[in-house]
Amino acid sequence: MHDFVKYQALGNDYLVIDPLRIDLLGLPSTPRAARLLCDRHFGVGADGVLLGPVGPVRAGEPVVLRIFNSDGTVCGRSANGLRIFALHLSQYHQGGREFVIRTLAGDTSVRIEDLDAGIVRADLGRPSFEAADVPAPGLTGRVLDRPLEVTGRQFRVSCLNNGNPHTVVPLPEVSAAFAQEWGPLIAGHPAFPERTNVQFMRVVDRRTVAIEIWERGAGYTLASGSSACASVGAAHALGLVDRSVRVLMPGGVVETGIDAQGGVTLSGPVEQVAAGTLAPRFRARLGVPTVTAVPAVPAVPDVPDVPDGEPGRTAAGVTAGHGATGVAAGHGTEA
């Protein structure tokens, strides 16, 4: 059994950890352990940790998952994390294609549409634009196209909650530099006492939007599934897009859809990157008992060649894993 399996979804990478192997919830400081695991210099490196399955896996029942951001905070729901975990369940546990995954934000239906290509779809349901649900206690009613002053600059924003709080900022142009400058200021604005994820959105046409993302728990990120759904949900509520929308992010493209009730679905690629074990000294730093004997990692199918890269040093022993074709691994931050 592995200590961890690493996946990425358009550069948004997560470590999947089985609590039977490493019980993060049983540690004196789970946030510290999550931060250390996600550290790209002193740990394995990731945008977040997917701890699961928590409890038994039974056919026809929801599978419990706990999600941690790279800064150690708890994440209610991550669309990319859910899609990653569904692929993990199919490969290592149930072997099925359809799952109901239970997180702190509730149950989410997830389906593997193409196992070989790693295409996974998640149904995030209908978001709430009500100020009380975001939460944005200084506002009332639906938060659509409202003014927000940030250090002397006026923005028009739409806020919603789809398992996590989001603030969507439509702009004529978006860039990574702009997101990195203004993202943390909006994320930590006094209007949002629990902080908010931020999406800077450019509407390309009625079937396409481009976004740059600042995550409240991880900072600038190449891709975020829940951010993609939030942007499309807000754009549709504002009458800017149709029901089927492609979302362009620095890490790649996902497809979204909005049903007649306003529910949002997301479909895109997921790739397994690696599986490995943690070194005894690193386990000790986490506060996890040292494993005296680690079973051999099972063989995995061959994968297409990827461009050569300079290997980096890591706190773990890693073996290459099975992944989706046509998806490049990348550096990102949490979604």
C-alpha positions, 0 to 999 in steps of 0.5 A, spaced: 500 500 500 502 507 498 502 512 503 500 517 498 498 517 490 498 524 487 494 526 481 493 533 477 487 536 474 489 541 469 495 543 473 491 543 480 494 537 484 492 533 490 495 528 494 490 522 496 492 519 502 488 513 505 487 514 513 488 507 514 495 508 512 496 515 515 491 518 520 491 525 519 485 526 523 488 523 529 494 527 529 495 533 534 495 538 528 492 536 522 493 543 519 500 543 520 501 536 517 497 538 511 501 544 510 508 540 510 505 534 506 503 540 500 510 544 501 513 543 494 520 544 497 520 541 504 514 536 503 511 532 497 508 538 494 501 539 492 495 544 492 491 540 497 490 533 501 484 528 499 483 524 506 479 518 504 476 514 504 474 515 511 470 509 513 468 503 509 467 503 502 460 500 501 456 499 494 450 504 493 453 508 499 456 515 499 464 515 500 466 520 505 472 524 503 475 530 507 479 535 504 485 540 506 488 546 502 495 547 502 495 552 507 492 547 512 485 549 512 479 545 511 476 545 504 468 544 504 468 541 497 473 541 491 470 539 484 477 537 481 478 534 488 472 530 487 473 528 480 480 526 482 478 522 488 473 518 483 478 516 479 482 514 485 476 510 488 475 506 481 482 504 480 484 502 488 477 501 491 470 500 488 472 499 481 466 502 478 464 508 474 459 512 478 460 515 485 456 519 491 462 522 495 460 526 501 464 532 503 463 537 509 459 541 503 454 535 502 454 529 497 456 530 490 455 525 484 461 524 480 461 519 474 467 517 470 466 518 463 472 515 459 477 511 464 482 511 459 482 518 458 481 520 465 475 524 463 471 525 469 464 529 470 462 532 477 455 535 478 455 541 483 448 542 483 445 549 484 449 555 487 446 560 492 447 567 490 444 569 497 448 573 501 447 569 507 449 563 504 456 566 501 457 569 507 457 576 506 453 579 512 454 586 510 449 585 504 442 582 503 439 578 497 442 575 491 449 578 490 449 579 483 453 585 479 454 589 486 459 594 487 465 592 491 470 597 493 477 595 494 483 599 496 480 605 492 478 601 486 471 599 484 469 592 482 462 589 480 462 583 483 457 577 483 458 572 489 455 565 490 456 559 494 457 552 491 460 548 497 465 554 497 464 561 497 466 565 491 466 572 488 466 573 480 469 579 477 467 580 470 473 584 466 474 586 459 481 583 460 484 578 465 491 576 467 495 572 472 499 578 474 492 582 475 489 576 479 496 575 483 495 583 485 488 583 486 486 576 488 488 576 495 485 583 497 478 581 495 479 574 498 481 578 505 476 583 504 472 585 510 465 583 506 467 576 507 469 574 514 470 567 512 474 569 506 472 568 499 475 564 492 476 569 487 475 569 479 477 574 474 473 573 468 473 575 461 467 573 457 470 571 450 463 569 447 456 566 449 459 559 449 466 561 452 469 564 458 476 565 460 478 566 468 484 567 472 483 564 479 486 566 486 484 561 492 483 563 499 486 557 501 492 556 496 493 563 492 494 563 485 492 557 481 492 554 474 485 551 475 480 550 479 473 546 478 469 549 483 472 556 480 470 554 473 463 552 475 462 559 479 464 563 474 459 560 469 454 560 474 455 567 475 455 569 468 449 565 466 445 569 472 448 575 469 445 573 462 452 573 459 453 566 456 448 560 454 447 553 458 454 550 455 460 553 456 467 552 455 472 555 461 479 557 459 484 556 465 492 557 465 492 549 466 487 547 460 480 547 458 474 544 462 466 543 459 461 546 463 453 545 463 447 548 466 441 545 467 434 548 467 434 548 475 440 552 475 445 546 477 452 546 474 456 540 471 463 540 470 467 535 465 474 535 464 481 530 465 484 527 471 491 524 471 495 520 476 502 522 476 505 518 482 504 513 488 510 513 493 512 512 500 514 517 505 521 516 508 521 514 516 524 521 518 519 525 514 513 521 517 516 522 524 516 530 522 508 529 521 507 525 527 505 518 524 508 512 526 514 509 522 512 503 517 517 498 518 515 494 512 512 497 506 509 492 501 511 493 494 508 498 489 503 494 484 505 494 477 501 499 473 500 500 465 504 503 460 503 510 459 505 515 453 511 518 453 512 525 456 517 530 455 523 529 459 524 534 465 530 534 470 528 530 476 527 534 483 529 532 490 523 529 494 521 527 501 518 521 498 520 515 494 515 515 488 513 511 482 510 513 476 503 512 475 497 511 470 494 517 467 490 520 462 493 521 455 493 528 452 494 532 459 501 535 461 502 535 469 503 542 471 505 547 477 498 549 480 495 551 487 489 549 490 482 548 488 
